[in-house]
Amino acid sequence: MGLSENQANFIHKIATGSRKVRNLFTPIGFLFFLSLMTLIVFVSLWVDKLLGLPRFIPELYRFAIGLPIFAIGLFMVVWSVFCFVMARGTPVPFNPPPALVTSGPYTYVRNPMLTGVFIAMFGLGLLLDSIALAFIFTPLSIVLSVHEIKRIEEPELERRLGSAYIEYKKRVPRFFPMLRVKREVKV
């Protein structure tokens, strides 16, 4: 059994275990994610200074461009969390909703919370005038998240939610909604 499978099994065991255990691990998972995001921001700023990366956006434009992008990402995160809470769960994998959430932003993408995080990170990179955050660490976070989702999160969701998740996965893209053009059938 590989490391990814062990991690998926560990999350599954807690997510399907007693409420007491789920409630114990939920703040730990939340603090871990928050600490990781904070570390990424500070490391990005340090990398900018270490490499002597230049300022790339004038201050006025940083706020005009970066703030709306950051706000859109933050809105997506909050909306996604709200949907999980309404479904009696949390966004922390240790304490998920009891059933598959397919409403709100989950209608369009399977991971709107992470999509929001990536958009917010990029917007924050622009706001802070950090080339490293906007163009190195945000893309790196996307790549690492895709790897984690494929190897750990999705196998656990398939195991816990079964065919409902497998069908949902076939219909709904992972991060970014697909633009579909309706074609009329000519007779």
Long-range contacts (C-beta under 8 A, 24 or more apart in sequence): 4-151, 4-152, 4-155, 5-155, 7-152, 8-151, 8-152, 8-153, 8-155, 8-156, 8-159, 9-156, 11-93, 11-94, 11-152, 11-153, 11-156, 12-156, 12-159, 12-160, 14-94, 15-93, 15-94, 15-95, 15-96, 15-156, 15-160, 16-160, 22-94, 22-95, 23-95, 25-92, 25-94, 25-95, 26-90, 26-92, 26-94, 26-95, 28-94, 29-92, 29-93, 29-94, 29-95, 30-90, 30-92, 33-92, 37-117, 37-121, 40-121, 40-133, 40-137, 40-141, 41-124, 41-128, 41-133, 43-132, 43-137, 44-125, 44-128, 44-130, 44-132, 44-133, 44-136, 44-137, 45-128, 45-130, 45-132, 45-133, 47-132, 47-136, 47-137, 48-130, 48-131, 48-132, 48-133, 51-132, 53-130, 53-131, 53-132, 54-131, 55-129, 56-129, 56-131, 57-126, 57-129, 59-129, 62-126, 62-127, 62-129, 63-127, 65-126, 66-123, 66-124, 66-125, 66-126, 66-127, 66-128, 67-123, 67-127, 68-123, 69-119, 69-120, 69-122, 69-123, 69-126, 70-119, 70-120, 70-123, 70-124, 70-126, 70-127, 71-123, 72-116, 72-119, 72-120, 72-123, 73-115, 73-116, 73-117, 73-118, 73-119, 73-120, 73-121, 73-122, 73-123, 74-116, 74-120, 75-116, 76-105, 76-112, 76-113, 76-115, 76-116, 76-119, 76-120, 77-113, 77-116, 77-117, 77-120, 78-116, 79-104, 79-105, 79-112, 79-116, 80-104, 80-105, 80-106, 80-112, 80-113, 80-116, 81-113, 93-153, 93-156, 96-160, 99-161, 99-164, 100-161, 100-164, 100-165, 100-168, 102-168, 102-172, 106-172, 107-172, 108-172, 108-173, 108-177, 109-172, 109-173, 109-174, 109-175, 109-176, 109-177, 110-168, 110-169, 110-172, 110-173, 110-174, 110-175, 111-145, 111-149, 111-174, 111-175, 114-145, 114-149, 114-175, 115-175, 115-176, 117-141, 118-142, 118-145, 118-175, 142-175, 146-174, 149-174
